[in-house]
Amino acid sequence: MADVILAKLEVKESELERYRYSPPLGVLYLADALEKAGFSVRLIHQEGTKANIRELAALVAKESPLFIGLSTLTGQTIIPTIEASLAIRRASRVPIVWGGAHPTIVPEQTLRNAFVDVVVMGEGEETVVELARSIRDSGLDPRKLTGIPGLGFKEDGRPVLTADRPFIKNLDGQAPAWHHLNRENYFYSERAYRLPGLGEMKVGTLMTSRGCPWRCTYCWNQKVNRRLFRAQSVERSVADVLELKDRYGVQGIVFEDDNFFSDPKRGLDIVDRIDLPWSATLRASDIAKGGRPLMKALKASQCLELRIGAESGSPRVLEMLQKDVTADQTREAARLCQEHEIMGTFMFMVGFPGESWEDILLTLDTIDALNAIGRYVVVTQLGSYTPYPGTVLFDQAVEQGFVPPDSTAAWGRFVETGFRRYRPPYVDRRARSLTYYLSLIGRRDLGEAKFSLPVRLLQKLARARWKRRSFRFALDHSIPVFIRDGLDKAGMHSLSRMFFRR
């Protein structure tokens, strides 16, 4: 029987391939730390279906571990995590510990739930080891838990937060415990369609660093990693890539670091030594400043894709976001990607507090300008800004009428994928349909899709609206989304995705 059970549950209707792309690195690192400290671990990563939740609750009741640890992000994965916590609490009295980005962002609110006993805030490798020892020796004794940094717990029903835990400096000493999962399940080729000729490439993902040093006012990373960038050594990172290459036959690498090139020399040293095609994040300002010499070096190292967070086309909004990137640098980065035949995938957002409709139109103009550059420039996302507690922009959003979710469950319903989201009063109503229209315009799979005629008609309307910047009275948005939501509620997810690709 395991001393500790760790689990990460995905949203119930997610396609298997969707979360194969994202390994549960958080719990994998925790498992490694616990095992090095002498604790046995059982690790579970699966969809949060009712059947899976019942099995997990029965397993916890049967094995009675020191605690069950559940990891969740802010968003839809909160819902199955809540359902699992309730089922576990009904079946046993095993302490329930929540960790991950969401409990780190709102620890006190998380602890107000009767089904959460403890939260781990921030990096958990050292915290969970000390927690396991404390529960083994003293149970949930508040006097003992108080001395563990990075922890939240309850004393007489009140949330208590301990001091922040210092960040781990030597990341080479940490490793994901992959022996708990079949690593082959987390290789993918779904996104490779954007990379010409590589649709069947076997791609592996790695994270070689933590944190980001930049000051973007909207980013939850400031709360979680406090603008500190820490990284594995070049040697360790290269060894991890070569293991994927030699042991698993991986043909390409996606670096999932928050900002892989925060240390440019380190990043270049890694990609120069792996002898594999690769994809990573890179700021538009760094591309524009580095110019042709940088892009030639990246091309020579087999760079296939650069993922670039452009966020806005409005100079005023970019300054407000403290992005330290200009719209001109975004366009120059796109031009350089096209020139050197490196796929540049750009991401934008709308819905910031203080953003006007004129600002949004500048973003749409920038998107159109980028999409017109050529085949190696693609806008992959036009998302909606989500106010996260602990960020500068969150306070501004509240001042302008944003009402934060008042419960953990409400956060799970608030941050949704797809096309319908809660809009604070400061967001122009015309912005609510932009994600939907851009996604519909960009569809290239209608030749193979069943029932494609209605979607083609909707696509034609979307293109007309986008061209005219006419987004009022958008029944061609609200009615299809209403139908999609009905299909999802009826459990007809495959039919919903056939009509409405997320």
Backbone torsions as a table, in degrees:
resi	resn	phi	psi	omega
1	MET	NA	146.7	-175.3
2	ALA	-82.6	143.5	173.3
3	ASP	-70.7	-35.9	-178.1
4	VAL	-137.1	138.5	172.3
5	ILE	-111.0	130.1	178.0
6	LEU	-118.9	138.6	-178.0
7	ALA	-145.7	147.0	169.6
8	LYS	-132.3	123.3	-176.3
9	LEU	-109.4	134.8	178.9
10	GLU	-95.5	164.3	179.4
11	VAL	-61.9	144.9	-169.1
12	LYS	-61.3	-38.1	-174.9
13	GLU	-90.7	7.5	-179.2
14	SER	-68.2	143.3	173.8
15	GLU	-74.0	146.9	-176.8
16	LEU	-55.2	-41.7	-177.6
17	GLU	-62.9	-26.2	-175.4
18	ARG	-64.7	-40.2	-178.8
19	TYR	-99.4	-5.2	167.8
20	ARG	-60.9	-32.9	-178.7
21	TYR	-65.5	-25.4	-176.5
22	SER	-117.7	92.4	177.0
23	PRO	-61.6	148.1	179.8
24	PRO	-79.2	68.0	-171.4
25	LEU	-60.4	-35.4	-178.8
26	GLY	-55.5	-53.6	-178.4
27	VAL	-72.9	-27.0	176.4
28	LEU	-64.7	-41.1	177.2
29	TYR	-68.6	-37.5	178.1
30	LEU	-64.3	-40.7	179.2
31	ALA	-60.9	-42.4	178.7
32	ASP	-61.0	-44.9	-179.0
33	ALA	-63.6	-43.0	179.7
34	LEU	-64.6	-42.1	-179.1
35	GLU	-67.6	-37.0	176.5
36	LYS	-63.8	-27.8	179.2
37	ALA	-87.8	2.0	174.5
38	GLY	98.6	6.1	178.3
39	PHE	-94.9	140.8	174.7
40	SER	-84.9	147.1	-172.6
41	VAL	-135.2	141.9	166.4
42	ARG	-116.8	129.1	-176.0
43	LEU	-118.8	134.3	-176.3
44	ILE	-130.0	130.0	172.7
45	HIS	-133.6	114.7	-175.7
46	GLN	-161.4	171.4	175.8
47	GLU	-69.7	147.6	-177.9
48	GLY	-87.0	54.0	176.6
49	THR	-73.6	163.0	178.7
50	LYS	-60.0	-41.1	-179.4
51	ALA	-65.0	-43.8	179.7
52	ASN	-64.7	-38.0	179.0
53	ILE	-66.8	-40.6	176.7
54	ARG	-60.5	-44.3	179.9
55	GLU	-63.8	-40.0	179.4
56	LEU	-64.7	-44.1	179.2
57	ALA	-62.5	-40.4	178.4
58	ALA	-65.7	-38.6	178.5
59	LEU	-63.6	-44.7	179.4
60	VAL	-62.2	-42.9	179.9
61	ALA	-64.1	-37.8	-178.0
62	LYS	-71.3	-45.7	-173.3
63	GLU	-87.5	-20.8	177.3
64	SER	46.4	61.1	-179.3
65	PRO	-71.4	174.7	176.2
66	LEU	-60.6	-39.9	173.8
67	PHE	-163.2	160.8	171.9
68	ILE	-107.6	124.1	179.6
69	GLY	-103.4	126.6	-179.5
70	LEU	-119.2	128.2	-178.3
71	SER	-106.1	136.4	179.2
72	THR	-149.8	148.3	171.0
73	LEU	-93.1	168.3	171.3
74	THR	-72.3	124.0	-178.8
75	GLY	137.5	-155.4	-170.1
76	GLN	-64.6	-26.6	-179.7
77	THR	-67.2	-14.4	175.6
78	ILE	-61.0	-36.5	-174.2
79	ILE	-62.6	-54.2	176.9
80	PRO	-64.9	-26.1	177.9
81	THR	-68.1	-40.1	175.0
82	ILE	-63.9	-47.0	-178.3
83	GLU	-60.7	-39.7	178.1
84	ALA	-67.0	-41.2	179.9
85	SER	-62.0	-42.4	178.6
86	LEU	-64.0	-41.9	179.6
87	ALA	-65.7	-40.5	179.0
88	ILE	-65.3	-41.5	-179.4
89	ARG	-65.2	-35.2	177.1
90	ARG	-68.8	-30.9	-173.4
91	ALA	-91.3	-20.4	-174.4
92	SER	-160.1	175.2	175.5
93	ARG	-110.4	19.8	178.1
94	VAL	-62.8	132.6	178.6
95	PRO	-57.7	136.2	-179.8
96	ILE	-106.9	122.0	-176.9
97	VAL	-116.0	127.6	175.5
98	TRP	-104.9	140.5	175.1
99	GLY	-143.0	176.5	-179.0
100	GLY	111.1	-173.7	-174.0
101	ALA	-63.9	-41.3	-174.7
102	HIS	-66.4	-51.0	177.2
103	PRO	-61.3	-28.0	176.8
104	THR	-68.2	-38.4	-178.0
105	ILE	-74.3	-42.3	-177.6
106	VAL	-130.6	67.5	-174.8
107	PRO	-66.5	-40.3	-176.7
108	GLU	-67.7	-43.0	177.8
109	GLN	-62.1	-39.5	178.8
110	THR	-62.0	-40.3	-178.2
111	LEU	-71.9	-14.5	178.2
112	ARG	-72.7	-11.4	176.1
113	ASN	-77.4	132.4	-179.1
114	ALA	-63.6	-23.7	-176.5
115	PHE	-90.4	6.5	175.7
116	VAL	-116.9	122.0	179.6
117	ASP	-94.4	-37.8	-174.7
118	VAL	-143.0	146.0	168.9
119	VAL	-121.4	143.6	173.5
120	VAL	-104.6	124.2	-175.3
121	MET	-104.9	129.5	177.7
122	GLY	76.1	-152.6	179.1
123	GLU	-59.6	133.4	-171.9
124	GLY	-109.6	-4.6	-171.8
125	GLU	-57.3	-48.2	-179.2
126	GLU	-77.8	-35.3	-177.3
127	THR	-64.3	-45.0	-176.2
128	VAL	-68.4	-30.4	177.3
129	VAL	-66.1	-46.4	178.6
130	GLU	-65.9	-35.8	178.1
131	LEU	-65.2	-44.0	180.0
132	ALA	-61.5	-41.0	178.6
133	ARG	-65.3	-41.2	-178.0
134	SER	-66.8	-43.7	179.4
135	ILE	-67.1	-38.9	178.0
136	ARG	-59.7	-40.6	-173.8
137	ASP	-90.7	-32.8	-170.0
138	SER	-137.0	7.7	-176.1
139	GLY	65.1	-150.1	179.8
140	LEU	-92.5	51.0	-179.5
141	ASP	-73.5	114.5	-178.5
142	PRO	-56.8	-31.9	-179.3
143	ARG	-64.3	-32.7	178.6
144	LYS	-82.8	-40.2	-177.4
145	LEU	-66.1	-28.3	-178.8
146	THR	-58.4	-30.0	-177.1
147	GLY	-84.9	3.4	-178.7
148	ILE	-101.9	110.6	178.8
149	PRO	-65.2	151.2	175.9
150	GLY	78.9	26.0	-172.6
151	LEU	-127.9	148.0	168.6
152	GLY	-126.8	139.6	-179.5
153	PHE	-151.6	-175.4	-178.2
154	LYS	-116.2	137.8	173.2
155	GLU	-130.5	116.6	-174.3
156	ASP	54.6	37.8	177.6
157	GLY	81.7	-4.4	-179.0
158	ARG	-97.1	139.0	174.7
159	PRO	-67.8	134.7	176.8
160	VAL	-126.8	129.4	178.5
161	LEU	-113.3	132.5	177.5
162	THR	-86.8	179.8	-178.4
163	ALA	-65.4	155.1	174.8
164	ASP	-61.5	142.0	176.2
165	ARG	-88.8	133.9	175.4
166	PRO	-59.7	145.9	-179.2
167	PHE	-69.6	150.7	175.6
168	ILE	-68.5	127.7	-177.5
169	LYS	-88.5	-41.0	-176.6
170	ASN	-97.4	91.1	-179.6
171	LEU	-72.9	-15.3	176.5
172	ASP	-64.7	-19.9	179.3
173	GLY	-82.9	-3.1	-179.4
174	GLN	-108.3	145.8	179.8
175	ALA	-153.4	140.0	176.0
176	PRO	-70.8	137.6	-177.6
177	ALA	-84.2	75.0	-173.1
178	TRP	-68.3	-14.3	-179.5
179	HIS	-66.2	-11.1	177.7
180	HIS	-82.3	-17.2	-175.2
181	LEU	-132.2	159.9	174.1
182	ASN	-83.7	106.6	-174.1
183	ARG	-63.9	-26.9	178.9
184	GLU	-58.2	-28.9	-179.3
185	ASN	-68.2	-12.8	-175.0
186	TYR	-109.5	10.7	169.1
187	PHE	-90.1	153.8	-173.6
188	TYR	-151.4	163.7	172.2
189	SER	-136.3	5.3	-172.9
190	GLU	-59.9	-38.8	-176.4
191	ARG	-84.8	-9.3	-174.2
192	ALA	-70.2	-7.4	179.0
193	TYR	-61.5	-24.3	179.4
194	ARG	-75.2	-14.8	-176.4
195	LEU	-103.5	108.9	-171.4
196	PRO	-50.9	127.2	174.0
197	GLY	81.1	5.1	-173.8
198	LEU	-121.3	31.9	-175.9
199	GLY	-63.7	-23.8	-178.1
200	GLU	-108.0	13.7	-178.3
201	MET	-65.3	138.1	174.5
202	LYS	-87.1	115.6	-170.4
203	VAL	-116.4	134.6	175.2
204	GLY	-111.3	155.7	179.0
205	THR	-116.8	146.9	177.2
206	LEU	-141.1	151.6	169.5
207	MET	-123.5	116.1	-172.9
208	THR	-107.4	-1.6	-178.5
209	SER	-151.7	171.9	178.4
210	ARG	-135.9	140.2	174.3
211	GLY	87.6	174.1	-178.0
212	CYS	-150.8	134.7	-175.8
213	PRO	-85.1	-5.3	-173.4
214	TRP	-80.3	167.3	-166.1
215	ARG	-111.3	22.4	-175.3
216	CYS	-51.9	127.2	-171.7
217	THR	-72.9	-13.7	-175.7
218	TYR	-97.4	-10.5	-163.9
219	CYS	-90.0	130.4	178.4
220	TRP	-68.3	-15.2	179.4
221	ASN	-60.2	-29.0	178.2
222	GLN	-63.4	-35.7	179.1
223	LYS	-74.5	-41.9	-173.1
224	VAL	-80.6	-44.8	-174.9
225	ASN	-111.9	-0.2	172.8
226	ARG	51.1	40.9	174.8
227	ARG	60.8	24.5	177.5
228	LEU	-103.9	131.1	177.2
229	PHE	-106.7	124.6	177.3
230	ARG	-130.8	144.9	-171.9
231	ALA	-142.2	153.5	167.8
232	GLN	-66.8	160.3	174.6
233	SER	-67.6	160.2	175.6
234	VAL	-57.9	-43.4	-176.1
235	GLU	-62.4	-44.2	-179.9
236	ARG	-66.0	-42.2	-177.7
237	SER	-65.1	-42.8	178.4
238	VAL	-64.2	-40.6	179.2
239	ALA	-62.1	-38.7	178.5
240	ASP	-63.7	-40.9	178.4
241	VAL	-64.9	-45.7	-177.0
242	LEU	-65.3	-30.5	175.2
243	GLU	-63.7	-43.7	177.6
244	LEU	-62.8	-38.5	-178.5
245	LYS	-69.9	-49.5	-172.9
246	ASP	-81.2	-36.4	-175.3
247	ARG	-87.7	-35.4	-173.3
248	TYR	-113.7	-3.7	179.2
249	GLY	71.2	26.5	178.8
250	VAL	-65.7	137.8	-176.0
251	GLN	-107.0	-6.4	179.4
252	GLY	-158.9	157.8	-176.3
253	ILE	-128.2	133.7	168.0
254	VAL	-108.9	116.5	175.2
255	PHE	-83.3	117.1	-175.1
256	GLU	-95.0	17.8	177.7
257	ASP	-59.4	148.5	176.1
258	ASP	-57.4	-40.5	178.6
259	ASN	-151.6	85.4	-171.1
260	PHE	-57.3	-36.1	-176.1
261	PHE	-98.5	28.5	173.2
262	SER	-58.5	-35.6	170.4
263	ASP	-110.2	94.6	-172.2
264	PRO	-58.0	-41.2	-178.5
265	LYS	-63.8	-43.2	178.3
266	ARG	-60.8	-46.7	-179.2
267	GLY	-59.2	-45.2	179.8
268	LEU	-66.6	-37.8	178.1
269	ASP	-60.9	-39.0	-179.2
270	ILE	-67.6	-53.5	-174.0
271	VAL	-68.3	-24.5	177.5
272	ASP	-70.8	-20.3	-172.4
273	ARG	-106.9	-5.8	-173.0
274	ILE	-91.6	-19.9	178.6
275	ASP	52.7	47.6	176.2
276	LEU	-145.0	149.5	169.9
277	PRO	-61.6	146.9	-174.6
278	TRP	-149.6	162.9	176.6
279	SER	-135.7	143.7	179.2
280	ALA	-158.9	170.9	174.1
281	THR	-82.5	145.5	174.8
282	LEU	-155.0	134.1	-178.1
283	ARG	-72.3	143.0	179.2
284	ALA	-60.1	-36.3	179.7
285	SER	-63.9	-37.5	179.3
286	ASP	-69.2	-37.4	177.6
287	ILE	-65.2	-46.9	-178.3
288	ALA	-63.3	-40.9	-179.4
289	LYS	-72.2	-37.5	-179.8
290	GLY	-72.6	-30.6	174.4
291	GLY	61.7	-153.0	-176.4
292	ARG	-61.4	-40.5	179.2
293	PRO	-58.0	-43.3	178.8
294	LEU	-64.4	-46.6	-176.6
295	MET	-65.6	-35.3	175.9
296	LYS	-63.5	-40.5	178.7
297	ALA	-65.5	-41.3	178.9
298	LEU	-66.0	-41.7	178.6
299	LYS	-62.7	-40.8	-180.0
300	ALA	-65.0	-27.2	-179.7
301	SER	-89.7	11.6	176.7
302	GLN	74.3	32.7	174.5
303	CYS	-66.6	127.4	178.0
304	LEU	-105.1	-29.9	-174.0
305	GLU	-149.8	137.4	170.4
306	LEU	-118.1	124.6	180.0
307	ARG	-96.2	121.2	-166.6
308	ILE	-126.0	119.3	177.1
309	GLY	-85.5	97.6	-178.8
310	ALA	-83.5	-37.3	175.3
311	GLU	70.5	-52.2	-176.0
312	SER	-151.2	154.4	173.4
313	GLY	-101.1	2.1	-178.7
314	SER	-95.3	120.5	177.1
315	PRO	-57.0	-36.9	-179.2
316	ARG	-65.8	-43.6	179.8
317	VAL	-68.2	-41.0	178.9
318	LEU	-60.3	-37.4	176.4
319	GLU	-67.7	-40.9	178.3
320	MET	-62.5	-36.6	-179.8
321	LEU	-77.4	-8.6	-175.2
322	GLN	52.2	42.7	-177.8
323	LYS	-73.1	-24.7	-176.9
324	ASP	58.0	34.2	174.6
325	VAL	-138.6	140.5	176.7
326	THR	-102.7	160.1	177.0
327	ALA	-62.9	-35.0	177.5
328	ASP	-63.6	-38.8	178.4
329	GLN	-66.7	-35.6	176.4
330	THR	-61.7	-46.2	179.7
331	ARG	-65.9	-38.0	178.7
332	GLU	-67.1	-38.8	177.5
333	ALA	-61.5	-41.4	178.5
334	ALA	-64.2	-42.9	179.7
335	ARG	-61.4	-41.6	-179.9
336	LEU	-68.1	-36.7	176.1
337	CYS	-60.9	-46.1	179.0
338	GLN	-62.9	-44.2	-178.1
339	GLU	-60.4	-37.7	-175.5
340	HIS	-100.6	7.8	177.3
341	GLU	54.9	45.4	171.0
342	ILE	-112.3	125.3	-177.3
343	MET	-64.6	118.6	174.2
344	GLY	-101.9	114.9	179.8
345	THR	-107.6	118.8	-171.1
346	PHE	-109.0	141.6	-179.0
347	MET	-123.1	135.8	-179.2
348	PHE	-126.6	164.8	174.3
349	MET	-138.8	156.0	169.8
350	VAL	-132.9	169.5	176.8
351	GLY	95.1	24.5	178.5
352	PHE	-80.2	146.3	173.0
353	PRO	-63.2	133.4	-178.3
354	GLY	90.0	-4.8	179.5
355	GLU	-83.9	130.1	179.3
356	SER	-95.3	169.1	175.3
357	TRP	-63.0	-33.7	177.0
358	GLU	-64.0	-38.0	175.3
359	ASP	-62.7	-42.6	179.9
360	ILE	-63.5	-40.8	178.2
361	LEU	-61.6	-36.3	175.8
362	LEU	-63.9	-36.2	176.0
363	THR	-65.4	-44.2	178.6
364	LEU	-63.7	-38.6	177.2
365	ASP	-62.9	-40.3	178.8
366	THR	-65.5	-40.9	177.1
367	ILE	-59.2	-46.7	179.2
368	ASP	-62.0	-41.0	-179.7
369	ALA	-63.6	-40.6	179.4
370	LEU	-68.0	-44.6	-178.2
371	ASN	-64.0	-21.6	-179.1
372	ALA	-87.0	-6.5	-174.3
373	ILE	-70.5	-42.2	-179.1
374	GLY	159.4	-178.2	-171.7
375	ARG	-68.1	-18.9	-178.3
376	TYR	-94.4	11.4	176.2
377	VAL	-125.9	121.6	-176.8
378	VAL	-136.9	131.0	169.9
379	VAL	-90.0	112.4	-173.8
380	THR	-95.3	-14.1	-173.4
381	GLN	-154.4	135.1	165.3
382	LEU	-127.2	91.1	-173.3
383	GLY	-93.9	-178.6	177.7
384	SER	-112.3	132.8	179.2
385	TYR	-64.0	131.8	175.6
386	THR	-110.7	120.3	178.3
387	PRO	-72.3	117.7	178.6
388	TYR	-104.9	130.9	176.8
389	PRO	-55.5	144.6	179.2
390	GLY	93.7	-6.4	177.4
391	THR	-103.4	156.2	-179.3
392	VAL	-60.5	-43.0	-174.9
393	LEU	-70.6	-22.0	177.4
394	PHE	-60.9	-46.4	-179.1
395	ASP	-63.0	-38.7	177.8
396	GLN	-66.1	-38.1	178.5
397	ALA	-63.5	-42.1	178.8
398	VAL	-63.5	-42.7	179.0
399	GLU	-60.0	-29.3	-177.1
400	GLN	-98.8	16.0	170.1
401	GLY	110.6	0.0	178.5
402	PHE	-70.9	130.9	177.1
403	VAL	-108.8	108.4	-177.4
404	PRO	-63.7	149.8	174.1
405	PRO	-53.7	137.0	-174.0
406	ASP	-95.0	7.9	178.7
407	SER	-153.8	164.9	177.8
408	THR	-63.2	-43.5	179.3
409	ALA	-61.4	-37.0	-179.9
410	ALA	-65.7	-33.7	174.7
411	TRP	-64.2	-35.1	178.8
412	GLY	-67.2	-30.8	178.2
413	ARG	-87.6	-23.6	-173.9
414	PHE	-74.5	-49.0	-177.0
415	VAL	-90.6	96.9	-175.2
416	GLU	-115.9	147.9	168.0
417	THR	-80.7	166.2	177.9
418	GLY	101.4	-146.6	-166.7
419	PHE	-119.0	-10.2	-178.8
420	ARG	-118.1	119.1	-178.9
421	ARG	-138.8	157.5	174.2
422	TYR	-62.9	136.3	179.7
423	ARG	-118.0	120.7	174.3
424	PRO	-62.3	161.3	-175.2
425	PRO	-64.1	-21.2	-178.4
426	TYR	-79.9	-7.9	-177.8
427	VAL	-87.7	127.4	177.7
428	ASP	-59.1	132.6	-175.9
429	ARG	-60.2	-27.9	-179.8
430	ARG	-66.8	-18.8	-177.6
431	ALA	-77.2	-14.4	-172.3
432	ARG	-65.7	-24.0	-175.0
433	SER	-102.5	-1.1	-170.9
434	LEU	-65.5	-41.1	178.9
435	THR	-60.3	-43.8	179.9
436	TYR	-61.0	-49.7	-175.7
437	TYR	-64.9	-43.6	-179.3
438	LEU	-64.3	-39.9	177.9
439	SER	-63.3	-42.6	-179.2
440	LEU	-66.9	-41.7	178.4
441	ILE	-60.6	-36.6	-175.2
442	GLY	-81.8	-2.3	-177.8
443	ARG	-66.4	133.0	179.1
444	ARG	-123.3	9.0	-173.8
445	ASP	-105.4	10.8	-173.7
446	LEU	-69.8	-21.6	177.4
447	GLY	-65.8	-24.9	-178.4
448	GLU	-103.7	-12.8	-174.0
449	ALA	-80.5	142.4	172.4
450	LYS	-74.5	155.8	178.9
451	PHE	52.1	42.9	-173.3
452	SER	-80.2	-18.5	-174.7
453	LEU	-58.2	-49.0	179.0
454	PRO	-63.3	-33.5	179.3
455	VAL	-70.5	-36.2	176.5
456	ARG	-62.8	-41.1	178.7
457	LEU	-64.5	-42.7	177.2
458	LEU	-63.5	-38.3	178.5
459	GLN	-63.4	-40.1	178.5
460	LYS	-62.8	-42.3	176.7
461	LEU	-64.2	-40.9	179.7
462	ALA	-61.1	-43.3	179.4
463	ARG	-63.6	-38.8	178.9
464	ALA	-65.9	-44.7	179.1
465	ARG	-62.5	-44.7	-178.4
466	TRP	-62.1	-42.6	-178.9
467	LYS	-63.4	-41.0	-177.4
468	ARG	-87.5	-6.1	-174.7
469	ARG	55.5	42.7	-176.8
470	SER	-113.0	103.2	-173.1
471	PHE	-124.1	15.7	175.9
472	ARG	-84.5	155.8	175.3
473	PHE	49.9	50.9	-171.1
474	ALA	-88.2	68.4	177.3
475	LEU	-64.4	-28.7	177.7
476	ASP	-71.1	-4.8	171.0
477	HIS	-102.6	-50.5	-171.7
478	SER	-69.2	-38.2	-178.9
479	ILE	-68.8	-49.4	177.2
480	PRO	-59.7	-38.2	179.4
481	VAL	-67.9	-36.9	175.7
482	PHE	-61.5	-43.2	178.6
483	ILE	-64.0	-43.3	179.9
484	ARG	-61.2	-44.0	179.2
485	ASP	-61.8	-37.2	177.4
486	GLY	-64.9	-41.0	177.8
487	LEU	-63.4	-41.4	179.1
488	ASP	-63.9	-43.0	-179.6
489	LYS	-65.3	-30.1	178.6
490	ALA	-81.6	0.0	179.9
491	GLY	81.3	11.4	-178.2
492	MET	-94.5	60.2	-172.4
493	HIS	-69.2	-35.8	-179.3
494	SER	-65.3	-39.2	177.6
495	LEU	-69.1	-38.4	177.8
496	SER	-60.5	-43.9	-178.4
497	ARG	-72.0	-25.9	178.0
498	MET	-63.9	-39.3	-179.4
499	PHE	-86.7	-36.4	-170.2
500	PHE	-129.7	92.2	178.3
501	ARG	-72.7	127.7	179.4
502	ARG	-81.0	NA	NA
